Amino acid sequence: MSALTTVGFNTVNIGLLMPITLMSLTMIMYFGASPSGTGGGLKTTTLSATVAFVQSKLGFHRNVTLCGRILPTYRVDTALATFVLYTTIVFLGSYVLTATEKFDYLSLLFESASALGTVGISTGITPELSSAGKCVLIVLMYIGRVGVLTLGYSMLYRMKQRTKQIYKNDDLAI
C-alpha cells in the first residue's frame, strides 16, 4: 500500500482493512507530510507548533518553545489557525457525507481525510457515492490543494473589503 506517497496507488483493498488500521491511516493522512514535500495534510510542523503551544499553556510559560527555541508568535498563530480550520473542514466534510450517504462513519471520515489531504486512496466507496457526496469530496480536494489558510485569507480579505470597522479592545474570560 502506498498511502504515504499520495499517488493513490494501493496493492491491497483498503475497504477490507480492520477499523483500527483505517483509523491509523486516517490519522496519518490528517497529519500529512512535511512542508518541504509535495504531500498534503495538516503538515508535521503545524502539528508540532500546535503541540508546543498546548505544552506552553499547560506549563504556564510565556513563550512557545520547540526544541529549545522560541517560536515567533505569528508562526504559532498561523499553526493554530491552520489546525482549527483543517480539523473543522475534515469533520464538517465527513459530517455532510454522513448526512448524504449510507456508509459507516469511519469510511466516510477516511474518504474526507484522503480528499482533504489530496492522498488519493479510497476504501472503495467513492464510485457508489451520490452526486452530493462526490461534490463534497471535490470541494475537499480543492481546499486541500489550495490550502485552508489561503482559502480562508481570500474569503476574509473580501469580507474585510466590504466592512471596514474599528474595534475596541476588550478582555474575555476563558
Backbone bond lengths (Angstrom), bond angles and torsions (degrees), N, CA, C in turn:
res aa  C-N    CA-C-N  psi(-1)  N-CA   C-N-CA  omega(-1)  CA-C   N-CA-C  phi
1 M - - - 1.440 - - 1.515 108.28 -
2 S 1.286 115.42 140.89 1.458 120.45 -175.72 1.522 110.48 -118.08
3 A 1.323 116.99 51.85 1.458 120.79 -176.10 1.514 112.85 -71.16
4 L 1.317 117.43 -22.29 1.451 119.66 -174.34 1.516 113.53 -91.72
5 T 1.320 118.70 -5.37 1.455 119.81 -177.91 1.519 112.64 -102.63
6 T 1.290 118.58 -3.13 1.470 125.79 177.90 1.521 113.01 54.43
7 V 1.325 116.55 39.24 1.462 119.60 176.30 1.519 111.79 -105.02
8 G 1.341 116.86 -8.25 1.450 119.65 177.46 1.511 114.44 80.27
9 F 1.314 117.96 8.05 1.458 121.08 -179.42 1.519 108.90 -97.43
10 N 1.322 116.82 127.95 1.456 119.57 175.23 1.526 109.88 -136.52
11 T 1.312 115.54 144.44 1.463 121.00 -177.98 1.514 112.57 -99.24
12 V 1.319 117.59 -6.10 1.458 121.96 175.81 1.522 108.54 -123.12
13 N 1.317 115.37 156.88 1.458 120.58 177.70 1.527 108.34 -76.40
14 I 1.315 117.02 108.04 1.467 122.17 -177.42 1.527 110.97 -60.33
15 G 1.314 117.43 -33.22 1.454 121.61 -178.86 1.514 113.84 -65.33
16 L 1.329 117.70 -18.40 1.464 121.35 -179.78 1.525 113.07 -93.15
17 L 1.309 117.71 -1.47 1.462 120.39 -179.62 1.524 110.54 -72.24
18 M 1.329 115.44 155.03 1.465 120.86 178.87 1.531 109.43 -68.48
19 P 1.324 117.62 154.03 1.471 120.57 -178.90 1.534 113.77 -55.56
20 I 1.326 118.30 -38.50 1.468 120.10 -179.76 1.530 110.59 -65.37
21 T 1.327 116.70 -34.48 1.460 120.75 177.80 1.522 110.21 -70.21
22 L 1.332 116.68 -42.25 1.471 120.33 176.55 1.529 110.99 -60.94
23 M 1.328 116.02 -40.87 1.462 119.66 179.54 1.524 110.69 -65.97
24 S 1.328 116.92 -40.17 1.470 120.72 178.16 1.523 110.93 -63.30
25 L 1.327 117.01 -44.37 1.465 120.44 177.82 1.527 111.22 -64.76
26 T 1.327 116.54 -37.00 1.464 120.63 177.57 1.525 110.35 -62.03
27 M 1.332 116.37 -43.28 1.463 119.70 178.75 1.523 111.22 -64.81
28 I 1.335 117.61 -39.99 1.465 120.58 178.42 1.529 109.98 -63.35
29 M 1.334 116.67 -43.13 1.472 119.69 178.76 1.526 110.83 -66.16
30 Y 1.324 116.83 -36.69 1.461 121.82 179.28 1.531 110.55 -65.29
31 F 1.330 117.00 -48.75 1.468 120.67 -179.04 1.515 111.27 -65.81
32 G 1.315 116.70 -40.55 1.454 120.77 172.70 1.510 115.31 81.45
33 A 1.309 113.96 -160.85 1.460 122.98 -173.12 1.524 110.47 -100.85
34 S 1.300 114.82 -178.42 1.463 120.35 174.22 1.527 109.19 -80.57
35 P 1.324 117.67 154.32 1.466 119.68 -173.50 1.522 114.96 -64.87
36 S 1.310 118.40 -22.71 1.464 118.79 -179.90 1.523 112.17 -83.96
37 G 1.331 117.18 -8.95 1.457 121.03 179.41 1.512 112.26 -89.59
38 T 1.318 114.94 178.91 1.463 120.14 -179.53 1.519 112.43 -95.50
39 G 1.315 118.00 -2.51 1.454 121.67 -178.88 1.515 111.99 -72.37
40 G 1.321 114.95 157.53 1.454 120.66 -179.85 1.512 111.22 -93.42
41 G 1.313 115.69 -157.30 1.451 121.31 178.52 1.513 112.41 96.17
42 L 1.314 114.17 -176.09 1.461 122.13 -176.59 1.530 112.10 -65.09
43 K 1.273 119.18 -31.92 1.470 129.59 -177.08 1.529 109.96 91.24
44 T 1.305 114.59 136.71 1.461 121.25 -176.06 1.526 112.10 -65.65
45 T 1.310 118.12 -33.91 1.464 120.13 179.90 1.530 111.58 -71.36
46 T 1.317 116.56 -33.85 1.466 120.19 175.71 1.519 109.81 -64.65
47 L 1.322 116.04 -43.75 1.461 120.63 177.83 1.527 110.43 -63.36
48 S 1.325 117.58 -43.03 1.470 121.66 179.79 1.524 111.20 -62.20
49 A 1.319 117.25 -44.22 1.466 120.89 179.69 1.526 110.93 -65.87
50 T 1.330 117.22 -36.47 1.463 121.06 178.55 1.522 110.76 -67.03
51 V 1.327 116.53 -44.37 1.469 120.97 177.83 1.527 109.92 -63.66
52 A 1.327 117.80 -41.52 1.466 121.59 178.08 1.527 110.90 -62.35
53 F 1.331 116.86 -38.51 1.466 121.02 177.55 1.527 110.68 -62.47
54 V 1.330 116.24 -47.27 1.468 120.58 -179.97 1.526 110.10 -61.89
55 Q 1.336 117.14 -43.76 1.465 120.48 178.53 1.526 111.24 -61.21
56 S 1.320 117.45 -40.88 1.469 119.90 -179.07 1.524 111.04 -67.19
57 K 1.323 117.05 -37.70 1.464 119.78 -179.91 1.528 111.20 -72.36
58 L 1.332 117.24 -38.07 1.466 119.93 178.00 1.524 111.34 -68.91
59 G 1.326 116.37 -29.39 1.460 121.01 178.49 1.513 113.36 -91.35
60 F 1.333 116.86 5.47 1.469 123.39 179.85 1.535 111.96 56.06
61 H 1.334 116.28 38.60 1.462 120.87 177.10 1.524 109.48 -91.47
62 R 1.301 115.66 146.29 1.458 121.38 -179.56 1.521 111.33 -74.14
63 N 1.319 117.13 -41.21 1.462 122.00 -177.32 1.522 111.15 -104.86
64 V 1.313 115.01 152.36 1.462 121.29 174.96 1.520 107.02 -92.62
65 T 1.328 115.58 120.06 1.462 119.81 -178.85 1.520 110.23 -117.24
66 L 1.321 113.91 148.60 1.456 121.59 177.82 1.521 107.44 -144.01
67 C 1.312 116.01 122.09 1.475 122.10 -179.36 1.528 111.47 55.88
68 G 1.319 116.39 40.00 1.457 120.61 176.53 1.516 115.38 77.94
69 R 1.324 117.37 11.80 1.471 121.07 179.49 1.529 109.64 -126.32
70 I 1.308 115.41 145.69 1.466 120.74 178.57 1.525 108.89 -82.16
71 L 1.329 115.45 128.76 1.464 120.27 177.95 1.528 109.76 -84.75
72 P 1.332 117.88 138.25 1.470 120.01 176.83 1.533 110.51 -63.27
73 T 1.309 116.03 144.55 1.463 121.52 -177.23 1.520 111.98 -58.17
74 Y 1.323 117.67 -40.89 1.464 119.57 -178.09 1.527 111.35 -65.42
75 R 1.329 117.95 -31.48 1.470 120.58 176.96 1.525 110.77 -69.68
76 V 1.314 116.04 -41.66 1.465 120.46 178.54 1.523 109.77 -65.02
77 D 1.327 117.06 -42.99 1.466 120.96 177.94 1.527 111.25 -60.66
78 T 1.326 116.27 -42.57 1.464 120.72 178.28 1.521 110.66 -63.54
79 A 1.330 116.57 -43.07 1.464 120.72 179.58 1.525 111.14 -63.18
80 L 1.323 116.77 -43.37 1.468 120.17 179.91 1.523 111.54 -66.10
81 A 1.324 116.84 -42.43 1.466 120.22 178.32 1.522 110.46 -62.87
82 T 1.319 116.83 -43.34 1.461 120.85 178.42 1.519 110.67 -62.66
83 F 1.327 116.57 -45.44 1.465 121.25 -179.42 1.526 111.42 -59.60
84 V 1.322 116.09 -47.80 1.470 120.23 -178.43 1.529 110.84 -65.74
85 L 1.324 117.18 -46.90 1.470 120.26 -179.86 1.527 111.64 -63.46
86 Y 1.316 116.96 -46.29 1.464 121.35 -177.99 1.528 110.53 -62.09
87 T 1.339 116.02 -45.61 1.465 120.40 179.86 1.520 110.73 -63.77
88 T 1.316 116.77 -43.62 1.462 120.90 178.63 1.520 111.07 -61.23
89 I 1.317 116.73 -44.22 1.466 120.61 -177.27 1.518 111.49 -66.82
90 V 1.337 118.11 -42.90 1.467 119.14 -178.61 1.530 110.70 -65.83
91 F 1.335 117.29 -39.87 1.461 118.66 179.13 1.525 112.31 -76.15
92 L 1.314 117.85 -33.78 1.462 120.71 175.30 1.525 110.21 -64.19
93 G 1.332 116.44 -42.65 1.465 120.54 177.26 1.516 112.21 -61.03
94 S 1.332 116.80 -44.54 1.466 119.40 179.38 1.527 110.97 -69.76
95 Y 1.331 117.23 -31.37 1.464 121.22 176.87 1.531 110.74 -65.13
96 V 1.325 116.31 -45.97 1.471 120.21 178.45 1.525 109.79 -64.02
97 L 1.324 117.17 -41.16 1.469 119.97 177.36 1.523 111.26 -61.99
98 T 1.323 117.00 -37.38 1.466 120.60 177.96 1.525 110.71 -63.25
99 A 1.328 116.42 -35.30 1.465 120.44 179.76 1.524 112.25 -73.92
100 T 1.339 117.44 -27.74 1.468 119.70 -174.75 1.525 114.01 -103.72
101 E 1.333 117.44 -14.02 1.467 120.15 -174.08 1.522 111.88 -120.86
102 K 1.338 115.54 163.59 1.462 121.50 -176.72 1.531 113.15 -101.36
103 F 1.304 118.13 6.39 1.461 121.52 -175.66 1.527 111.12 -87.57
104 D 1.353 115.74 165.87 1.461 119.98 -179.18 1.534 110.48 -70.10
105 Y 1.327 114.92 156.41 1.461 120.85 -173.37 1.524 112.56 -62.47
106 L 1.334 117.74 -39.66 1.458 120.01 -177.55 1.524 111.67 -61.90
107 S 1.329 116.89 -40.98 1.468 119.99 177.49 1.524 111.04 -64.87
108 L 1.323 116.66 -39.32 1.464 120.38 179.70 1.530 111.74 -70.93
109 L 1.333 116.68 -36.37 1.462 120.28 174.84 1.528 110.12 -65.25
110 F 1.333 116.77 -40.24 1.466 121.87 176.90 1.525 110.41 -59.95
111 E 1.326 116.34 -46.36 1.467 120.60 179.55 1.527 111.10 -63.23
112 S 1.334 116.83 -40.25 1.468 120.83 179.00 1.522 111.28 -64.24
113 A 1.331 116.47 -46.10 1.466 120.29 179.77 1.522 110.97 -65.02
114 S 1.322 116.65 -37.94 1.462 120.83 178.55 1.528 110.85 -65.84
115 A 1.323 116.34 -41.81 1.469 120.11 -179.78 1.525 111.13 -68.86
116 L 1.329 117.20 -48.05 1.460 120.28 -178.52 1.524 111.49 -66.35
117 G 1.314 116.68 -35.25 1.460 120.60 177.83 1.513 113.33 -82.68
118 T 1.312 117.26 0.76 1.476 124.92 -177.21 1.524 111.27 48.49
119 V 1.334 115.27 46.94 1.465 121.55 -176.95 1.514 111.18 -84.93
120 G 1.319 116.99 -46.26 1.456 119.84 176.02 1.508 115.69 96.74
121 I 1.333 118.77 3.65 1.463 118.65 176.44 1.520 109.04 -101.54
122 S 1.326 115.46 158.73 1.456 120.66 -174.22 1.519 109.80 -145.61
123 T 1.315 115.40 155.79 1.460 120.13 173.87 1.521 110.91 -79.76
124 G 1.311 117.05 -2.76 1.456 122.06 178.75 1.511 114.21 98.91
125 I 1.321 116.93 4.10 1.466 119.63 -177.46 1.524 112.90 -92.77
126 T 1.318 117.57 -10.88 1.467 120.79 -175.11 1.526 113.58 -55.85
127 P 1.345 120.00 -43.87 1.470 118.51 178.97 1.528 113.59 -63.53
128 E 1.341 116.44 -23.47 1.463 120.47 -178.05 1.527 113.22 -91.33
129 L 1.314 117.64 -1.57 1.462 120.17 179.38 1.522 110.44 -70.71
130 S 1.323 115.18 153.03 1.465 120.20 175.48 1.526 109.21 -71.01
131 S 1.312 115.88 171.36 1.467 119.99 177.78 1.523 111.05 -60.45
132 A 1.330 116.60 -38.58 1.466 120.45 178.35 1.525 110.50 -63.91
133 G 1.324 116.81 -42.39 1.461 120.90 178.45 1.515 112.39 -63.49
134 K 1.323 116.15 -40.42 1.468 119.77 177.85 1.528 110.90 -66.61
135 C 1.321 116.59 -36.44 1.472 120.09 176.93 1.529 110.94 -64.60
136 V 1.325 116.53 -38.86 1.466 120.29 176.75 1.525 109.86 -60.04
137 L 1.335 116.89 -45.49 1.467 120.40 179.26 1.529 111.43 -64.73
138 I 1.318 117.18 -37.46 1.470 120.67 177.75 1.529 110.32 -62.43
139 V 1.333 116.28 -44.84 1.466 120.60 179.00 1.530 110.13 -63.19
140 L 1.335 116.77 -42.77 1.465 120.28 178.51 1.529 111.37 -62.29
141 M 1.334 116.72 -41.21 1.466 119.89 178.55 1.528 110.80 -64.32
142 Y 1.314 116.44 -40.59 1.467 120.30 179.16 1.528 110.49 -63.85
143 I 1.328 116.06 -47.82 1.466 120.31 179.08 1.525 110.25 -61.17
144 G 1.332 116.63 -42.24 1.458 120.37 179.27 1.514 112.84 -63.42
145 R 1.310 116.85 -35.24 1.465 120.56 -179.59 1.523 111.68 -76.05
146 V 1.321 116.50 -43.34 1.464 120.87 -179.45 1.526 110.36 -72.98
147 G 1.309 116.34 -39.77 1.460 121.84 -177.77 1.511 110.47 109.05
148 V 1.326 115.82 138.12 1.461 119.72 -175.83 1.522 111.83 -66.90
149 L 1.315 117.56 -38.82 1.468 118.81 -179.32 1.513 112.22 -72.31
150 T 1.319 117.14 -38.20 1.460 120.30 177.95 1.519 110.04 -60.44
151 L 1.319 115.95 -46.03 1.456 120.72 178.44 1.529 110.63 -64.91
152 G 1.333 116.59 -44.26 1.459 120.71 179.09 1.515 112.65 -61.96
153 Y 1.339 116.61 -44.06 1.463 120.54 178.66 1.522 111.45 -62.30
154 S 1.327 116.41 -41.94 1.466 118.87 -178.65 1.525 111.16 -65.83
155 M 1.328 117.03 -37.88 1.463 119.92 178.46 1.528 110.76 -69.75
156 L 1.329 117.00 -42.77 1.460 120.25 179.61 1.520 111.80 -67.07
157 Y 1.326 116.67 -35.01 1.464 120.67 178.89 1.524 110.47 -61.56
158 R 1.327 115.78 -43.02 1.471 119.34 178.41 1.519 111.29 -65.71
159 M 1.330 116.44 -41.11 1.457 119.71 179.24 1.527 110.75 -66.59
160 K 1.325 116.47 -37.66 1.452 120.94 -179.52 1.522 111.16 -66.76
161 Q 1.332 116.37 -34.27 1.462 121.04 178.65 1.530 110.49 -63.42
162 R 1.338 115.91 -35.83 1.465 120.37 -177.32 1.521 112.39 -75.44
163 T 1.320 116.17 -39.68 1.463 119.85 -175.33 1.517 109.80 -124.18
164 K 1.311 115.52 110.01 1.461 120.42 175.71 1.519 106.94 -106.29
165 Q 1.332 114.91 113.35 1.452 120.45 -178.78 1.518 109.53 -125.97
166 I 1.309 114.70 156.52 1.454 120.31 173.44 1.521 106.49 -105.63
167 Y 1.322 114.99 124.99 1.455 120.34 -177.53 1.525 110.41 -101.95
168 K 1.320 115.40 144.43 1.452 121.38 175.19 1.520 108.69 -89.00
169 N 1.327 115.96 152.53 1.458 120.69 174.13 1.512 108.77 -73.64
170 D 1.319 116.04 141.63 1.450 120.97 178.69 1.514 108.51 -150.03
171 D 1.305 115.89 156.59 1.458 121.67 179.17 1.521 108.48 -107.92
172 L 1.311 116.08 146.92 1.454 121.57 -177.28 1.514 109.12 -129.16
173 A 1.308 117.09 125.42 1.463 120.83 177.80 1.521 109.52 -77.89
174 I 1.324 115.64 125.82 1.471 120.17 -179.07 1.509 108.89 -118.02
